[in-house]
Amino acid sequence: MPELPEVEVIRQGLMPHLNGRTICEIRCSGKPLRSPVPCSEMRVELCGHIISTVHRRAKYLIVRMDNGAALIIHLGMTGNMGIFAKGSTTQKHDHVCWGLDNGTELRFNDTRRFGAVRLLEAATSKTLEKQFFAALGPEPFSRSCSARYLANRAAGRKTAIKKFIMNSHVIAGIGNIYANESLFRSKIHPERAAASLSDKEWQRLLGIIRKTLKDAIACGGSTISDFVDASGKGGYFQINFQVYGKDGETCRICWKVIIKKYIDGRASFICPGCQEQP
């Protein structure tokens, strides 16, 4: 599933192609994604209007229009978006195409159809957007996501630290890949209780989370399964993985064998030498 870096890479890739462009037509495959695609409603709200900007919140893309309407797009497990010439061959799993005034199309492709496209109508978009994201925690890069904030949220909780930092109500956008990598680089065992971290450990962990995410964005994300960026090119941060997907291999630092274990139903990759058992 695309995580924060992959979604941010797509946002950055789309921005130069979408900002200031007018949506002229919209085509849909007729197949539902996670929920039905509001194709007719999009035509009414979006056609003839200009795209103002493209934002990201957690793992969601937000396309804002000059009339106040907005699209909230989630890529699901296999979704991706790209810019194509109008009239070029569409793919089997291209489920939504937004035709633009410069002869190009923005296409949403999703093989497994776990993604989602939600329309916020102009008259109510601001209220609905606030409601939609109300339960999300702060962005990892925001000032409100401080080491003190995380320590306060973790106080008294026996929750495993890996599950804690993947909780979008606590901190938005950290998925399984980058949780594994950040905890390894912080030398913290993923099953350790969140409340047990010291202030110094929280400071170090947050710094490493931010650096890991920034490095992944700079590399264009990670090519895991079907992720591609807006240009159709895969990312390459996966060559920097130190533990993710490396069970049975030796750790680059201590040379002990990396193990795979399921924590809360998610695959966790642990170096028993670098990440001591709690």
C-alpha positions, -999 to +999 in steps of 0.1 A: +000+000+000+014+034-009+025+052+023+031+089+030+063+092+009+047+075-021+016+098-019+038+129-015+059+119-045+027+115-066+015+149-053+048+166-063+047+149-097+011+160-104+014+196-093+031+211-124+006+193-147-026+201-128-022+236-113-042+261-133-057+235-156-094+234-164-112+201-162-132+196-194-146+161-192-147+131-169-150+095-178-154+065-155-152+028-160-185+022-142-169-001-117-170+008-080-138+014-061-139+011-023-172+029-027-191+040-059-174+067-079-196+098-081-191+103-118-222+123-126-218+145-096-181+152-105-192+164-140-216+189-124-191+202-098-158+200-116-162+204-154-154+240-165-136+248-133-099+253-127-076+231-104-062+255-078-038+231-060-030+196-049-025+189-012-017+158+008-031+149+042-017+116+056-021+091+028-048+111+010-045+134-020-067+165-020-074+182-054-089+217-048-109+236-074-114+273-079-151+271-071-144+255-037-151+219-046-125+193-038-116+157-045-102+134-017-084+105-033-070+074-015-048+051-035-058+020-016-034-010-020-026-008-058-038+027-069-017+052-088-022+083-108-005+097-138-008+122-167-014+109-202-020+124-237-057+125-246-065+097-270-037+075-258-045+039-250-062+035-216-054+005-194-078-022-182-078-008-146-081+030-155-113+037-135-114+075-136-101+099-163-102+137-159-097+154-193-078+187-191-079+218-213-043+212-226-051+179-242-039+157-214-057+134-189-053+126-153-060+089-148-066+069-117-056+033-121-064+007-094-060-030-101-076-043-069-101-014-066-095-007-029-088+030-036-114+057-033-125+090-050-147+112-028-162+144-041-167+174-017-193+197-033-184+234-033-212+245-010-201+222+018-165+212+011-148+231+039-171+216+066-170+181+051-132+182+048-128+191+085-152+163+094-134+138+072-100+145+087-111+153+122-099+120+138-064+121+122-033+129+142-008+156+132+015+152+103+050+138+112+067+170+099+043+194+117+054+214+148+024+200+167+039+165+163+066+169+189+084+144+211+065+158+241+032+153+223+040+117+215+052+110+250+020+124+264-002+103+241+018+072+250+017+078+288+003+047+306-002+028+274+010-008+271+005-007+233+035-019+213+054+010+200+051-002+164+013-003+166+013+031+184+033+050+157+011+034+130-021+046+146-033+074+124-052+089+153-018+095+170+003+105+140-008+105+104+007+087+075+032+061+089+026+027+075+042-007+080+073-001+058+085+031+074+075+020+109+098-011+106+127+010+092+124+038+117+123+015+147+153-004+135+173+028+130+163+039+164+173+005+179+139+001+195+121-033+195+087-030+179+070-049+207+083-026+234+055-007+253+050+028+240+049+042+275+083+028+283+102+052+260+122+079+277+120+116+266+154+111+249+142+081+230+111+099+218+132+127+205+155+103+187+127+082+173+108+113+160+139+126+143+146+093+127+110+089+115+112+123+098+146+116+082+134+082+070+103+097+054+123+126+039+149+102+024+121+081+009+105+111-007+138+122-021+142+087-036+108+088-052+092+064-027+096+027-026+086+003-054+066-022-035+040-041-055+023-017-079+034+018-068+045+041-096+048+079-094+030+104-116+055+100-144+052+062-144+086+056-128+090+035-096+108+048-066+140+033-053+141+038-016+138+001-012+175-003-020+181+015+014+159-009+034+178-022+063+152-047+077+120-045+058+116-077+037+150-090+048+140-119+071+167-146+070+194-121+059+222-108+081+220-074+097+244-049+081+254-036+115+257-065+139+256-095+115+228-113+134+200-128+114+169-106+108+137-124+119+101-119+107+073-117+132+036-107+130+026-079+154-010-070+154-014-088+121+014-069+104+047-082+093+075-070+115+112-074+107+135-074+137+172-076+143+177-094+176+211-078+180+202-041+174+167-042+188+167-059+222+137-079+233+116-059+258 
